[in-house]
Amino acid sequence: MPQCNENARKEEALCTFLPYGHSPYIRRVKAQLKKLTADSAVYGVSNIVGRFITFLLVPFYSHTLPQADYGIVTAVYSYVAFLNAVFTFGLEPAYMRYVTETDTAGRNRIFSTIAWFIAAASVVLAGAILLFEAPVQSMLEIGDSLDAIIPLALGMIALDAINVIPFAALRMENRARMFATIKIT
């Protein structure tokens, strides 16, 4: 069987005549696919567990809350999903893109800049919405019995937004288990 010499190893194309699985390129791709699969499973499980807990709470909500109040909670959660994107300004993918192209000092600078910006913007946006809490409450047809739902939802949205960049940093550092542990707890 032909062997690749050291020069041929530098040019992957010359090693393609080896049987499947013996090429250094094939071994490297297989290792990367194995790591990708393991990391994807960890990230996926953490998301699924959170959604499964929410699913398990549906019977509790539907038996505890009156039907009209449960409808309001459901509507508020739909607004929460939209506002999560607004509060983060889509900076998570931008962070991930620019962090890959910089050194450690640059990563730290980008991390702190974006994290502080999102934290400040979350406080400002939540404060602005709270200033108009009464009109928002009437627009959403929320009765006085659920008047705490808007401040609680805004707090949840702000905390979620503030956590976006630290979670992205964990993903960029390939710390899948730490990501999942924090995300689940």
C-alpha positions in Angstrom: 0.0 0.0 0.0 1.4 3.4 -0.9 2.3 5.7 2.0 2.3 9.5 2.1 5.6 11.1 2.7 6.0 14.3 4.7 5.6 16.6 1.6 2.5 14.8 0.6 1.0 15.3 4.1 1.3 19.1 3.6 -0.8 18.9 0.4 -3.9 16.9 1.4 -4.8 16.2 -2.2 -1.8 13.9 -2.7 -2.9 11.7 0.2 -6.3 10.9 -1.3 -5.1 7.7 -2.9 -5.0 6.0 0.5 -7.9 3.8 1.5 -10.8 5.5 3.3 -10.0 6.3 6.9 -6.2 6.2 6.6 -5.7 9.7 5.3 -4.7 12.3 7.9 -7.3 14.6 6.4 -10.1 12.0 6.8 -9.1 11.3 10.4 -9.1 15.0 11.1 -12.6 15.4 9.5 -13.9 12.4 11.5 -12.6 13.9 14.7 -14.2 17.3 14.0 -17.5 15.6 13.1 -17.4 13.6 16.4 -16.8 16.8 18.4 -19.5 18.7 16.5 -22.0 15.9 17.2 -21.2 15.8 20.9 -21.3 19.6 21.3 -24.6 19.8 19.3 -26.1 17.1 21.5 -25.1 19.0 24.7 -26.5 22.4 23.3 -29.6 20.7 22.1 -30.3 18.9 25.3 -30.0 22.1 27.3 -32.6 23.8 25.1 -34.9 20.8 25.1 -34.9 20.5 28.9 -35.9 24.1 29.3 -38.7 23.8 26.8 -39.8 20.5 28.4 -40.1 22.1 31.8 -42.3 24.8 30.2 -44.4 22.1 28.6 -44.8 20.3 32.0 -46.0 23.6 33.5 -48.9 23.9 31.0 -51.3 21.7 33.1 -50.4 23.6 36.2 -51.1 27.0 34.5 -54.3 25.8 32.9 -55.7 24.4 36.2 -54.5 27.3 38.4 -55.3 30.3 36.2 -58.7 31.2 34.9 -59.0 30.7 31.1 -58.9 34.5 30.3 -55.8 35.0 32.5 -54.0 32.0 30.9 -54.8 33.6 27.5 -53.1 36.8 28.7 -50.1 34.9 29.9 -49.8 33.2 26.5 -50.1 36.5 24.7 -47.4 38.0 26.9 -45.1 35.1 26.2 -45.5 35.8 22.5 -44.4 39.4 23.1 -41.5 38.2 25.2 -40.2 36.1 22.2 -40.3 39.2 20.0 -38.8 41.5 22.6 -35.9 39.1 23.3 -34.7 39.8 19.7 -35.2 43.6 20.1 -33.3 43.8 23.4 -30.3 41.9 22.0 -30.2 43.9 18.8 -29.0 40.8 17.0 -25.5 41.2 18.5 -25.0 37.5 19.3 -24.1 36.5 15.8 -22.1 39.7 15.3 -20.1 38.9 18.5 -19.4 35.4 17.3 -18.3 36.6 13.9 -15.8 39.2 15.2 -14.5 37.2 18.1 -13.1 34.5 15.8 -11.0 37.0 14.0 -9.3 38.6 17.0 -6.7 37.8 19.7 -7.5 37.3 23.4 -7.3 41.1 24.3 -9.6 41.9 21.4 -12.1 39.2 22.4 -12.2 40.6 26.0 -12.7 44.1 24.6 -15.5 43.0 22.3 -17.1 41.0 25.0 -17.2 43.8 27.5 -18.3 46.4 25.0 -21.2 44.3 23.8 -22.2 43.0 27.2 -22.2 46.5 28.7 -24.2 47.9 25.7 -26.8 45.2 26.0 -27.1 45.6 29.8 -27.5 49.4 29.5 -29.9 49.1 26.6 -32.0 46.5 28.4 -32.3 48.8 31.4 -33.3 51.8 29.2 -35.7 49.8 27.1 -37.3 48.1 30.1 -37.5 51.5 31.9 -39.2 53.1 28.8 -41.8 50.4 28.6 -42.4 50.7 32.4 -43.0 54.4 32.0 -45.9 53.5 29.7 -47.0 50.5 31.7 -50.6 51.6 32.1 -51.2 52.1 28.3 -49.4 48.9 27.5 -51.5 47.0 30.1 -54.7 48.3 28.6 -53.5 47.6 25.0 -52.8 44.0 26.0 -56.1 43.9 27.9 -54.5 42.9 31.1 -56.7 43.3 34.1 -55.6 44.6 37.5 -55.3 41.1 38.8 -52.2 40.5 36.6 -50.7 44.0 36.8 -47.3 42.5 37.9 -47.0 40.5 34.7 -45.4 43.4 32.7 -42.6 44.2 35.1 -41.9 40.5 35.6 -41.8 39.9 31.9 -39.6 42.9 31.3 -37.2 41.6 34.0 -37.1 38.2 32.4 -36.4 39.8 29.0 -33.7 42.0 30.3 -32.0 39.2 32.2 -32.2 36.9 29.1 -30.7 39.7 26.9 -27.8 40.3 29.4 -27.0 36.6 29.4 -26.9 36.3 25.6 -23.2 37.4 25.2 -21.8 35.3 28.1 -23.6 32.2 26.6 -22.1 33.1 23.2 -18.7 33.4 24.8 -19.1 29.9 26.3 -20.0 28.5 22.9 -17.1 30.2 21.2 -14.7 28.8 23.9 -16.1 25.3 23.2 -17.4 24.9 26.7 -20.5 23.0 25.9 -20.9 21.3 29.3 -20.6 24.5 31.2 -23.1 26.2 28.8 -25.6 23.4 29.3 -25.1 23.3 33.1 -25.8 27.0 33.5 -28.6 27.0 30.9 -30.5 24.2 32.6 -30.1 25.5 36.2 
